[in-house]
Amino acid sequence: MTEHTGAKHGGEPGSRGRTSIADVVVEKIAGMAARDVRGVHALGSGFARSMGSMRERMPGAGSGKSVTRGVSVEVGELQTAIDLELVVDYGVSITDVAGAVRENVISAVERMAGREVVEVNIMVGDVKLPDEEDEEGEGQERQRLQ
């Protein structure tokens, strides 16, 4: 015999409990979304990229380039603000690239993290000229392959 006590379980299963998202998660999402935009050469200042490149060559320092370099965020319960530092390729429209980055980052963060993006501040810190070697060693590697 089943007895119904009238006790109700609170709401839909998806609404029971709280989900927290670490800042680094939003930084990675924003960094990947920004890098996907054509005309973005890299994220971070020249100094930060140089230091990151040296750090990545050290044994045990992790693999690949840091996805969060040049990205900082403030993540709240419902909203987030994002600051990006970009290096753009020479010849592209900086305002068009910045607009596309903003659009791509907002879309990715809102879709993946479920946080409203209240602002994406972009600082273009450098332009990658066609004849400049890449500070992360790509230019040297290209020369060795030729």
C-alpha positions, 0 to 999 in steps of 0.5 A: 500500500502506497501512502501519499503524504502530500510532500512535494519535491522542489521544482524541476531536477535542473533547478535543484542546486547551484552551478558555479563557474570558475573565472578560468573557465570563462577566460578559456572560452573567451580566449578560444572565441577571440582566437577564432576571429580572422585578423587576430594574430595573438592575445596578450602583450608582446612582453606577456607572450615572450614570457609565456613562450619561455615558460612553455619551453621549460620542462614540466611547465605545461603543454601548448600556449596558454589559452588565457594569456591576454584575457581577464574576466570578472564572473558574477552569479549571472553576469560577466565582464571580459577584458582582452588584449589583442595583437592583430595582423597588419592590413585588417580593419581593427574596428572590424576585428574588434567588433567580430571578436566582441560578437564571437566572445559574447556568443560563446560565453553566453551559450557555454557558461550561461552568463550575460556578458555585460561588456567586452573591453578590447585593447589592441596592443600591437600589429603583426607586420608581415616581415616580423618574426613571431615572438613565440618562435614560429618564425625561427621554426619556419626558417629551419624548415625552408 
